[in-house]
Amino acid sequence: MTDISTEETPSGPEISIETEMKRSYLDYAMSVIIGRALPDVRDGLKPVHRRVLFAMRELKNDYNKPYKKSARIVGDVIGKYHPHGDTAVYDTIVRMAQDFSMRYPLVDGQGNFGSIDGDSAAAMRYTEVRMTKLAQEMLEDLDKETVNMVPNYDESLDEPSVLPAKFPALLVNGSSGIAVGMATNIPPHNLSEVIEGIKALIDNPDITWTELMAHIPGPDFPTGGIIHGIHGIRDAYATGRGIVRTRAVVNIEEDQKTGQETIAVTEIPYQVNKARLCEKIAELMKHKVIEGLRYVRDESDRRGMRIAMGVKKDHMAGVIVNQLYKHTQMETSFGIILLAVVKNRPQVLNLKQILENFVLHRKEIVIRRTRYDLNKAEARAHILEGLKVALDNLDAVVKLIRESKTPPEAKDRLMQTFGLTAIQAQAILDMRLQRLTGLERDKIVEEYEAVLKDIARYKEILGSEQLVLGIIKNELDILKGEYGDVRRTQIMADTRELTIEDMIAEEDMVVTITNTGYIKRNPITLYQSQRRGGKGKTAMGTKEEDYVTHLFVASTHHYFLFFTNWGKVYWCKVYDIPQAGRQSRGKAIVNLLEFSSGERMTAVLAVPAFEPGLNVLMATRKATVKKTDLMAFSRPRSGGIIAISLAEGDELIAVKLSDGTQNVFLGSATGKSIRFHESDIRASGRTARGVRGMNLAPEDRVVGMEVMQHGQTLFAVTENGYGKRTSIDEYPIHKRGGKGVITIKTNERNGQVVGIILVNDKDDLMLVTDRGKLIRMPVSGISVISRNTQGVRLIVIEAGERVVSAARLAEAEEQTSDEADGDESLPLAPEE
């Protein structure tokens, strides 16, 4: 922008709008920072709080006087000192009267001043206020010239620039405010603890903030609660910034007759609205985010706070409490910012600096008060010395006064005759005749001697910093004795949370997954051992077109990783999988894990624990392969995380777990297959795209990936219902990226390959056609033939029908007693 400040106009030099806006905004920002939004480090008050208390003092609205209408206080504040809206001033008064907002309220209110449920206060014309006794400690000695007085907004009155403040209100009651480009958020503290910290600082100026924490362990909120962990407190006290986690106080009560449990909340975190908290819990119950509660109701009364929640049978209260902490404001974070105005400049302070500034302020107050008292005492001593001279020369003084024609003449003659000052001479003339009695004369002498002692003591104080500090400590001790109380907020140094795992016994479960994506778990004890010749038990009842494709035996504390066609992975604990009856299909995985529209599961891995040394192998439709350390998947989010970055039009089709020593098979739709060692795949990060596994023709695609295990054969099936088994020894080991060798001929009779599977003789296979036809067959019935052959017919299909998938069944077929004679196989076994 062009600066035109050099141009002259009849009204004066022109100024660039950019310059004027910068200057004006800076002036405004400083006005907000210093004059409105931030507290002073010395008395811990913002200007509006200071003006409210000063106006109440001027109205003699003391703690031991009758209440006055709030509207009268508000009118005085906005009319004399605070040229802002009446609502802002009244809101300030209301907050200073709320015992759930202020750790030590400064206003004693009579009437409706709101509630912790968020109810607003009654209008100012209905409520009455007066200062609390503690608030008057903030104003004590104000009339002894202890602080500077400054003109009010129209310079018609004077107001204090800061209050004498006998206690550090900045820490004791805390403060919060948003200025321009900065904010403060100071939590309340316990008065007794802060006083002990100040005394420790006075005794040892070199004390560290860590040593101060022995006296001031952390914030003390008016609503109580529990602070979890001291790391945030330590950060705040060391640097001025930190985050503390606060939790509600919860008790689990059990009914002796019914045995039903009730979760009772007796304290909630600071600044949490109790009514909204109850509404949130009810909403979570309605949407089944929390399923173990029967009801929630607010049972608070005059005796205290109580939110009661009934726990359903067969649900663990401890688990529900953790869910409440996670989903509601029963656990909140308080971001501490120890920002205050120091010498008219905003500054972030640590704990020691705040206490040091308060001690400096109190030293100045005590010194200025003592100097004021000294001046008063010296002035009084000066007058008493004159009175004493008059009493010693009483007859002469009386005669002199009687002989004088006017008071000024008498004053001059007294000054000349007895060497008195004008003040002393005037005091003698103003003295009442009753002071001439013997008793009154003795009182003057005694007063004079007492005043001399006071003067000596005041001078001693002004000459000794240790005496000043001793006075500060004594005054703090008196405050502690009168206003100190016990801590309300508990501090728990151990931040280990009670997890759901702590509440769930570890036991083995049978987890089954079907072809159409249903999952469930059952205790392994449900499948008790049977003698040879038994029928066995079905792990899942399925519809005709559905069947079990995965069966795992896993502990309740094990993990499952679900991979989708979009290259994402979802994480689930076994105990999160719904438990259902033996004949139930369970729950759809897409609903359990909240897949996106069009996203489907393509692979699942059972992981006992995330430990180094295992790799996750992935293959995509376009022959990209990738190897990633299992540890990269140990911290997924609820909405899933990226497992592999996919090219446009590609999708993830297979995922396997390996130990780094395996051979990998890739099979394509045109009947090609490649075998290579997994060491050919370099390890890459979780979000990497991977490397080429197989060189495909333009129209070809990968249909399966397998990790070789000894004793297996490779089974291939085509879309026209043909297939075969081939020994893995017929597949030479190549480098990845090759075109591969023929695994089955894909001619007009066979059609294209729909899947490759590594199988054993005891496995069963399931073939599915696009018209819903299923056929189950034992692998042992399929001959092992050479690689470059067409295979045999597996299923007879109709014209236009084709096979769309093949899977190795995870569950053995039920047998009759006769059929099973001589077969000692167990009723179930894990797939992997």
C-alpha positions, 0 to 999 in steps of 0.5 A, a space after each residue: 500500500 502506498 504511504 501518503 503520510 507526506 502529503 499535506 491537507 488543510 486539516 493536517 498530514 494524511 496517514 496511511 490506512 495501514 499504519 492507522 489500523 495497525 496502531 489502532 488495533 495494537 491500542 485495542 489489544 493492549 487495552 483488552 490485555 491489561 484492562 480487561 481480560 488478564 489478572 494482575 499477578 499481585 492481587 490475582 484480580 481482573 479490573 472488573 473484580 477489583 472494581 466490584 470489591 472496591 465499590 462494595 467497600 465504598 458502600 460499606 457493604 461489609 460482611 457484618 453489615 446488612 445485604 444490599 441489592 445487587 443492582 445497587 452494586 452494579 450501578 455503582 460499578 458501571 457508573 463510577 469505575 467500569 464503563 461497560 455493560 451491566 450484564 458483564 458486571 452482574 455476571 462477575 458478582 454472580 460467579 464470585 458468589 458461587 461456591 462451585 465456581 470459586 474455591 473461596 467465594 468473595 461475595 456472600 449472596 442471598 437469593 438465586 445465584 445459579 446452580 451447578 446444573 447450569 441454571 442462571 441466576 435471578 435478575 439483579 433486582 431480586 438478589 442481594 450481596 455483601 462481601 465475605 470476610 475473606 474478601 475484606 482481607 483483600 481490601 485491608 489497609 487500603 486507606 493507608 496509602 499502601 497502593 497507588 490510586 489512579 483516576 477513573 474513566 472520567 477522572 472524577 474519582 480515584 480507584 486503586 490500581 491494585 488491591 493490598 491482597 493479604 493472600 495470593 488470590 491468583 492461585 487460591 481462586 484461579 482465573 481464566 480469560 481470553 485476550 488478544 492473541 493470548 489466554 490465561 487458565 489458572 486453576 484454584 488451589 488450597 489456601 493452606 497449601 499455598 500459604 505453606 508454600 509462600 512461607 517455605 519460599 520466604 525461609 529459603 529464597 533458593 527453593 526450587 519448584 519441585 521442592 515447592 510441590 511438597 507444600 503445593 501438590 496441585 490444584 484444588 477444585 471447588 467441586 472436588 474430583 480426582 486429578 489423575 497423574 502429576 506429569 501435567 501438574 509438574 509441567 505447569 509448575 515448571 513452565 507455566 503450561 500443562 494439562 491435568 486430567 480430572 475425573 469424577 469420584 465414583 462409588 460402586 454400591 451393591 444392594 445386599 438383598 438383590 445383589 444389583 450394583 449401582 454406580 454413584 457419582 458424588 463429585 464431578 470435575 470442575 466446570 462440568 454441568 451436572 444436568 448436561 452430564 446426566 443427559 449425555 449418559 442417557 443419550 449414550 444409553 439410548 444409542 447403545 454406546 453404553 449398554 450395561 445401564 438400566 437407568 440414570 437419575 440425579 439424586 442430589 439434595 441438600 446433603 450433597 451431590 449424587 448421580 445414580 446409575 443402575 447396572 444391569 445383571 451380567 454387566 461389570 460396573 468397572 467396565 461401565 465406569 471406564 466407558 463413562 470416563 471415555 465418552 462423557 465429561 466424567 473425565 475432562 482435561 484442564 489446560 493450565 496456562 499461568 499467564 498474568 500481568 506483571 508490571 503492565 506486561 503479560 507474562 507466562 510464569 512458573 509456580 515459584 515466580 507467581 509466589 515471588 511476585 506475591 511476596 514482593 507485593 506484600 513487602 511493598 504493602 507492609 513497607 508502605 503501611 509501616 511508613 504511613 503508620 510512622 508518619 502518623 505516629 511522628 505527627 502525633 508525637 509532635 503534637 503530644 510534645 507541644 501539649 506536654 510543653 503546655 502542661 509543664 508551663 500551664 499557668 504561663 500558657 493560660 495567662 498568655 492566652 488570656 492576655 491575647 486579643 485574638 486566636 492568631 495573636 495567641 498562636 504567634 505568642 505561643 510559638 515565640 515564647 515556648 519555641 513551638 511549631 504552628 501545628 503544636 500551637 494550634 493543638 494547644 489552642 484546640 485542647 479542651 479544658 478537661 485535658 488539664 485535669 491530673 488524670 488527663 495529664 497522665 494520659 497524655 504522658 502515657 500516650 506520648 511514651 507509647 507513641 515513641 515506642 511505636 515510632 521506634 518499632 516502625 523504624 526498626 521494621 523499615 530498617 530490617 527486611 527480615 522483620 518485614 518478611 516475618 510480618 508477612 508470615 505472621 499475617 499468613 498464619 492468621 489467615 490460614 488459621 481462620 480460613 484454611 481448610 482441607 483439600 477437596 481434590 484428590 491427586 493420584 500419582 499412579 496414572 495406570 487406568 483400570 482397563 476392560 482387560 483387567 475386568 475380563 478373565 482370560 480364557 480360550 474362545 472359539 472364534 468363527 467367521 463365515 463366508 458372508 462375513 458373520 463373526 461370533 465367539 464361544 467358550 472352548 469349553 462348549 466343545 467338550 472332548 468326545 470319544 472316538 465315533 462321536 458326532 461332533 458339534 457344529 460351531 455355527 448354524 448357517 444359512 444354506 449359502 453360508 459356511 464357516 471359512 475361518 475358525 480360530 482358538 484364541 484367548 479373550 485378550 488376543 487381537 484380531 486384525 481385519 483387512 478390507 479391500 480398500 487397503 485398511 485394517 481394523 483392530 478388535 479384541 476377542 472380548 469385543 466380539 459378540 458371544 452367541 449361541 452355538 447355532 447362531 451366526 453371530 454379528 455382521 463384521 461390517 456392523 461390528 467394525 463400522 466399515 464404510 459403504 462398499 468396503 468388505 473384509 478380505 482377510 483376517 489375522 489372529 494375533 496373540 500379542 504384538 511382538 517384533 519378529 513377525 511380518 504381515 504379507 499383503 497382495 493386491 489384485 494388480 500383483 503388488 506385494 508388500 511386507 510390513 512389520 507386525 508392530 506397525 499395526 499395534 496402534 490402530 484407531 477405531 475408524 481403521 488405519 491404512 495398511 497399504 496405499 493402493 493404486 487407482 482401480 486396485 484392491 487388497 485381496 489377501 493378507 498372511 502372517 509370516 516369520 520371514 523364512 517362508 515361500 510365497 505363492 501368487 496365482 493369476 486368473 490366466 493360470 499362471 503362478 509364481 513362487 518366491 522367497 519372502 526375503 525378496 520383498 523389502 520391508 516397508 512402512 505401513 502406508 507404503 504402496 509395496 513392490 511388484 510381485 508378479 509381471 501380469 499380462 494387461 488383462 490378467 489379475 491376481 486371484 490368490 496368495 498363499 504362504 507355503 507350509 510343508 506337506 501341502 499341495 496347491 489347489 487351483 479351481 477354475 470358473 467352469 468347475 474344473 480344478 486340480 492339486 499339484 505338488 509344491 515341489 513342481 513350482 521352481 523358486 524364482 525372483 519376484 516380478 517374473 511372469 510365473 509358470 503354468 499352474 493350470 491351463 485356462 482354455 475354453 473348457 476350464 475358463 479362468 482361475 478363480 482361486 488358489 489354495 494350499 491344502 492338506 489331505 484332511 481338508 474340505 473344500 467349498 465351491 460357490 457358483 454365481 447362482 448360489 450353488 454350493 458343493 462340499 468335497 474332501 481334498 483327499 478325493 482330488 488327485 495330485 497331478 502335474 502342473 501343466 494339465 487341465 485338471 478334473 471336473 469338480 462340479 457340474 454347472 449349467 449353461 451361463 453359470 460359473 464358479 466364483 469362489 473356493 475356500 478351505 473349510 475351517 470346520 469338519 463336517 458332522 458325522 454319524 457314529 457309524 461314519 466316524 468309526 475309527 476316526 479319532 479326529 478332534 471336533 475342531 482345530 484352529 486353521 492357523 
